[in-house]
C-alpha cells in the first residue's frame, strides 16, 4: 500500500455502483419466474469468480492486504503526531533549541518542563528538558509555536516501555549526532509551507 | 470382477483389517487437522489476508498448536446438562464419520515386509470393509452422524443448543432424501452399489464420467453433500451470527474438537464419493496415474467447499427447507424417472 492510497480521504468520489433491486413479484408465478431467472443467470458463479480473482491477485500480483506489523509497518503521514523529536542544526550539529520557553508556555496539558542557563558564550543552554508523556495529548502546539523548528513531532508511535520517562528526556528525543545526515526536515504541523518562498513579500517601506 | 480379485489377491486377515483401520484413523485424522489449516489459508487468500503464519514455516504447524490447545483445555460439562449424552454425542459424530470411511478405498493395498516382527507378511487391503453395498453403507453412516449434533444440542441445557439441534433435524433429515435420490440415478445406470463397479463403469476416459451422463444428479449430490457436511451456504447448525455456536455452544476442548474432526472427515468422505461416483474415480486419465488423478479430484471437491464458503452467504432455514423439498427433491425424482425411461427404451 503506497502513501498516496493511504492519504486518499476523498470518500464518495470512488466509482460506487448501486445495486438494482426490484420489488418482489406479487404473484406466485412471478416469483417462480424470478427464481428460474436467477438460477440460470449464473450469478453464483460470478461470486465464485470474484473470490478466485481476489485470491490470484493476492497470491501472484502482490495485492495482499496484510501488513506483518512488527516486521512491516505502514507508511505514516508526515503530519502524524507521535513522540517528539528534537532536531539539530545541519551545519554545526548543535541542537536547534534556543531555550526560549515558548513550548513550555503554550503546552495546554502543561507537560513540558525546561531549565536553561547562559553558557560561557552568553548563549542560552538547555540544561533540563522533559516532556511528561503521561500528560501529553499530542496536540502539536509545541511544534507549531517553536520558532526554530527545533521541537517537532516524529513518527515513533510505539510508546510501550517500562517507564514513562524512557522517551521523555532531551537526549532521548534529540537526533543522535552520528545520525545527523539522516535527519529529515519536518513536514508536519507548524512547518514552513512548500510555497513559503513565493509567499514572501517585500516589507512595504514606502509610507 | 469380484471373483478375479479374490483369486489374485492374498487372503484378507482380521489383523490386516485392524491395521488398515488404524491407518485410516491416523491418516484421516491428520488430514482432517490439515484441512483446518488449508481452510484457513484458502479463506484468508480469498480475502487477501495471509492466514496462519507464525507457527512453523507458513504456519504449517498451526495444527500442532491447535491440538495442544484443544487437548489441554478444561473439559466443561454444564450443570444442568444430561451428562452421559453430553459426553457421548461428540463421539457419535467422529465415530460415524470414520465408520463411513471403512467402506471407502483409501490408499493402495500392500503387504507388510516379512522382517518386521509380529506383523510381518500381513496383507493390508486398500479398503477396510470390502462390502458390495459400499454407497449404501457410506450414506447410511453419514446419516447416522446426525445423532451427534442432535443429541449434543438437546443434552446441553442451552437454548442455542436446542435451536441448533432442531436445525440439525430439519437439515440433515431433509437432505438425506436428496442425497439418496440424486445418487439413485447413477446406481440405476451402474446396477451396483459397490464403489469398485462405479469406478469400472467410468473407465473409458474423460467422456465416460458419470457427471456427463447425469449432470443433474451431480449438481444435486454436490448441493446435498454441502448440506450434509454442514458447510456454508447450509451452515445453519452452528451459524455463529444467529445462534452463537448452535449445537456446539457448550462444548470445549477435545469434545468440541471431535465435532470438528468429524465434520472434516465427512467432507473428505463426500469428496471421495463425488470423485468416485461422478468424476471418473481412480481410472488413469491419459498419462496421469489413477492414484494421482483421484487425489486431485478429491482435493478439487474439498477446495470447492472452501471456495464456496468464501464466496456465498448463508441461507435462512426456511429457504433451506424450501430449496430441499420444493426444488431439489422434485428435480431428483424427475431425474430418476427420466433415467428409468431412458434405460427401458
Interface residues (C-beta under 8 A of the other chain):
Chain A: X35 X44 X47 X48 X50 X51 X52 X54 X55 X57 X58 X59 X63 X64 X65 X66 X68
Chain B: X42 X45 X46 X47 X48 X49 X50 X53 X307 X308 X310 X311 X312 X327
